[in-house]
Amino acid sequence: MRARALVVTALVLTLTACGAEGAAPPDAAPSPSETPAADSSGTPSIDPEHVMPPIGPRTGEVANPDILIQSSSSISQSTIDAIRALDGVRGVETFSLTKVLIENESYNIAAVDPATYRNYTLREVAETQEVWDRIAGGELGLREKVAKKIPQDENQFVTLGSTDDARAVHIGAVADTVVEVDGVVNETWVDDLGMVPDNAVLIRTGIKAPQTLREPIEDLVGDAGVVSMIDAIALNGLDPDVKQVAVTTGTVADVVGVFRYTVIGGGRIAPEPSWVASHIETRTVPILGEVTCNKYLFPQLIAALNEVVASGLADEIHPEEYAGCYYPRFIAGSTKLSNHSFGLALDFNVPGNQRGTVGEMDRGVVAIFKSWGFGWGGDWSYTDPMHFEMARLVDPQNP
């Protein structure tokens, strides 16, 4: 029997099937290790490797967190112990946190111990046993507003990423857990999702003002960590008073590394200058001329454009309608990063290829770019036919 998603909204508990209006699967089939397990009928099912032992009824204190720590590396047990020993710290929960990019929008995915992480959520969510049984059973718990928009297939699987090595996870529950977290899986997913183990911490402070603990916690976690106030995240989508860190997975992680940035207003961000110096370059490429992108994108971009020229399709890409590659800002109206922030996406022929349309991109050009490791926004559930982005890293010498 096909699984259904559990939905928790305030104090109302219902069972419902998720919609089947998600994105179509990519043209290239994933490798066997990346394909969801299937039952005898061929219907995808839960991978038994991600099923934890039953977690049992909830125990311990339930209270919302006050501080979130995110780090580009694993936080040591000695650091966790030192944080726990600080005067005013009442609770500490360690987990893994990463960003995945789906249809050019970033989502924060947490890999947790469902038996203990639940105690840092709203009480009605913490007490809903089936939510945590589903997550312990290898399924994905999604924030309600995310579940309404994130692409999913007819079997309610979400592919966590836009690159060819991204993994699919079944939606098991729809429930808001912790601010800044869009989706929750259990900790058995850390390796398969390419996450940094134990790189995030939730802290509750009780009667102690959280702000008074920021400096001593920052001293303990060092430069690799970002210490944010949960209240500021709830109000603004992130804590604007601190330098942010984006920890990504898969191919994107390979070419982005550690991405730190500062919010500068107007939807813009300022990546760390050392990251820009080591990753962003301006080069002259066929058809378009001078472009600024992530340096790791250029080999396959140039190869794709050369093939477009060789195929007699150069006139199908209009240099005067090119809208850029490296563009460090949030997606309009949000605090979500796009692949443009990393210099890994390009927008072609903008006027005739607006969002939500089939667009006018020549399908021969599209096919060439796909063959050189690019994903195309025209394939998305909410189309963006001007948009091409790195889906896999391709060496032109060994494509």
N, C-alpha and C positions, 0 to 999 in steps of 0.2 A: 504494500500500500504506500502511496506517495505521502511523504511527510508534509504537514502543514505548519505554518508559522504561528507561534503563540504571540498574542498582542496584549500588552499591558498599558492601559491608559488611565492615569489616576488610580481610582480604586475599582475600576471596571475591568474584569478579566473575560476575554472572549477568545475563541479559536476562529481563525479565518485563513483562507488560502490567499497567498500574495498574488498580485496581478501578474499577468504573463505578457506584459508589453515591453519587456526588456530588449536590449540590443541583441541582434543576431550574432551567432558565434563567428569568430574570425575565419577568414578563408582558409588559413593553414591550420590543420588539426594539431592540438597539443600532443606532446609526447606522452606515452603511457603513464609516466610518473606524474604528469600534470593533469591527467584526466580523472574526473570523479569516478569512484567505484560504481559499478552498475550491477543491478540484480539480474535474474535470469531472463527478464523481459527486455533488458537493455535500458531500463530507466535508471538514471544516475541515483546512487544511494550514498550513505555516509561512509567515509573511509574508516574502517575499524581501527586503524593505527591512531586515530585521533579521539577515540572513545576512552575517557578516563573511568576509573572505578567510581561507583555511586558516591556522591558527596554527602548524602544524608541530610537531615533537617538542619536549619540554620542555628548557629550558636554564637555567642558573643554580643558585644555592644553594636548597635546600629546608630551611626551618626554621619552627617555629611563631612567631607574633607574640607580643609581650609587652604591648603598649599599643595601645589603640584610641582614636582621636580622632573625635568626631562634632561637627559644627557646623551651625548653622542657615543658614549661607551658604557659598558656595564658598571653599575655602581657597586663597589665592594661591600662585603658584609661588615667590615670594620667601620666603614662610613655609615652604613645603616644603623649599626649599634650606637655610634656616636650621636647620630640624629635622634635616635630613640631616647638617649640619656639626657637630652637638652631639657632644661626646666620649661615646662609648659607644653611639651609634646605628649599627647595622650594616646595617639595611635599612629602606626606606620604600616603602609601596605606597598610592597614592591611588586612591579609587573613590567612588561615590555610594551613599548609604544613606538609605532612607526607610521609614516605617511604613505598611502598608496594613491596613485593617480589613476582615476577612472574617467574617461571622456573629458580629459583636460581639467579635472577638478580634484583637489586633494582631499582625502578622508583620513582621519586618525583612527587606526586600528590598534586595540589593546589585546595582548595575550595575557591571561590572568589565571590565578587559582580561584575558580568560581566559589569555593567554600568560604573564602575570606574576603575577596573583593566585593562580594554582595553587601557586606556590612558598611560599605562606604557609599551606598546608593540610597535613594528615597526608601522609606520603610516599606511602602506597599510593593515596591519592586524587590527589595531584599527578602520579603516574606513570601514571594511568589515562587514556590519550589520548582515549578515546571520550567520557569525561565532558566534557572541555574542547572537543572537537570539537562535541558537541551544544550546549553553551552558545554557542560561537562561531557555530553554525548557527542561532541565534535561539530556542533552546529554554530552558526553565527547569530549573535544578538545585535540588532540594529536600532539606532535611535529612530523614533517614529518619523520625523521629517525626512530623514535620510532614506528610510524604507520606501517612502512615497516617490522618490525620484531616482534612486540608484538603479542602473540597468541590471536586469535579472532575466534568466531564461525561463522557458515554460515549466521547468522543474524547480524553480525558485533557487537556483544557484547564482551566486554573484562571483564574478571573476575579480579578485582583489589586485587590480593593477591593469595597465594598458599595454604592457609588454608581452612578448610571446611566452615568457617564462612565468607569467602570473598564474596563481592557483585559484581554483574555484571552490567556494564553500557554500553549503546549503544554509538558507535563512531558516533559523529555528524559532526565533523570538523577536518581537518588536517591543522594545522597552528602553526608555531613557535611563542610563546608568549614572555616568559621571560627566560633568561639564568638560568639554574638550575631546571627549571620546565619542566617535561616531559609530564604531562597531566593536564588538567583544567576541573573542574566541578563547578557547582554553589554552593553557600553556604548552600543550603538545604541538601547537602550530608554529612555535618560534622558529625552528629550523626550516620547515617547509616554506614559510613566508619570508625567509631571509632576514629575520628580525635580530636586533641586538638584544641579547638576554638581559633582563633586570636593569633596564636603562631608565626606568621611571619609578617615581615614588609618590604616593598620596600620604598627606599628613593631616591629622586633625589635632587641634590645639585646645579645645575646651574653652575655658574662660580667658585664656591668654590671647591677647591681640596678635593675629597671625603676622602682621607687619613687623612686630618686634623680633620675630624669629628669622626674618629674611636674611639679615647680614650674617648671623652665626651659621645658618645653613649654607649660605653661599661660600663661606670660608671652608666648610667641610667638603663640599662637592667640587670646589675648584672651578677652573675656567671651562671645563667640559660640560658643566651643568647650567641649566636655566631654572631659576626659582621664581614661580609665578603665584600670585594670589588668586584663588578660585573665584572670589567675588569679582575681581577685575575681568577674568575670563568670561564669566557669566554676563557681564555688562557689555563688554566690547568684542567678544569672540577670541580675545587673547589679552594678555597683560601688556599694555603698551609701554610700560616703564622698564621693560627688560629686553635685552637682545634675545631674539628667538633662534631656535635651532630646529631644522627639519631633518629628520632621520628617515631616509627612504629605503626601498627594497628593490631587489632584482636588478635588471639592466640599468634602471635609473640610478640606483645606488652606485653601480660600478663607474658611472661617468660623472656623477654629481659629487660623491663623497659627502663630507660634512658641510651642510649649507647653513650658515649663520647669517642673520639679517636683522636690521633695525627698521621699525615702522616709522615712516617720515611724514605721514599724513596724505590726504587726498587719494587714498588707495594705493600709494606707492610704498615701496620698500627699498632699502639700501643694503645689498649683500655686502658681506665683509670684504674689504678691498683686497685682501690676500687671496680670497676665493676667486674674485673677478680676474685678478692678475694671472692666476694659474689655470683658469678654465675658459675665459671668454676671449675670443680673437676676432679681428676683422680681416676678411680675405676677399679677393675677387674670384667669383665663380661664374661658370657659363650662364648665359641668358640674363641673370639678375644683376650682374656686376658686383659691386661691393656690398657684402652683408656681414652682420655681426652675430655670431652664434657661439655655442659651446664648441671648443676645439675638437672634441671627440666626434662631433656630428659631421665635420667637413668631409672626411674621406668618402662616406657613402652619399652625402649630398652632391658632391662634385660628380661622383660616378653616375648617380641617377640623372643629373642634368646633362651630362655628356651623352647618355643613352637617349634622352629625349631629343637632343640635337641630331644624333645619328639616325633616329627613327623618323626624322622630318616633322617633328611635332613642336619645334621651338616656338612657333608662333602661337601655340596654345597656352603658353605662360606669358603673362603681360607684366613686364618689369615695372611699369608705371602704376600697376594695381597691387604690387607687393606691399604687405603691411608689417613686415618685420619678423624677427626671430627672437633675439634676446630682448625681453621686455619685463623688467623686475617690478611687478606690481601684483596686487590681489585681483582676483576675478571681481568684476564690478559688483558692488553691493555686498561683499563678503570679506572674510579674512582667509579665504582659500587661495592657495598658490596654484599656478598653472605651470605647464611644461615650458611656457615662454619665460618664466622666471629663471629657469635653469638653462635657457638657450637651446632647448631641444625640440622646438616646434617652429613651423613657418606657416604664414598665411598668404595664399596666392589668389589672384583674380578676385579681389574682395567684393566689388559691386554686384557681380552676378552669382555669388555663392554665399548668401546670407544664411544664418542659422534657421533650422526648421524647414529648409527647402532641399530639393534634390540637387540643386546647383547646376552649373554649366561646365564644371571641370571635364576636360576631355578624358574619357575612360582609359584611353591608351596611356596618357600621362599618369593616371592613377595606378594602373597596373605596373608601370615601370617603377614608380616610387615604392609600391608594396614589395616588389622583388628586391629592392635595395634596403629593406628593413624598416620602412616607414608604415605607420598606421594612418588611416584616412578618416577624418571626421564625418565624411559622407556615409560611413557605415554605422554611425552611432544611433542610439535610440532617439536622441534629439539631435538631428544632423547639424554638422558644421563643415560643409563641403570645401571651404577655403583652407581648412586646417590639415596639415601633415605633421606627424611627430615621430620620434624614434620609438619603434616597437621592439627592435633588437639591434645590437651592435654588430655591424657588418664590416669585415675587412675586405676591401675591394680586390686585394690580391688572392683572397681565399673566400669568396662569397658563399 
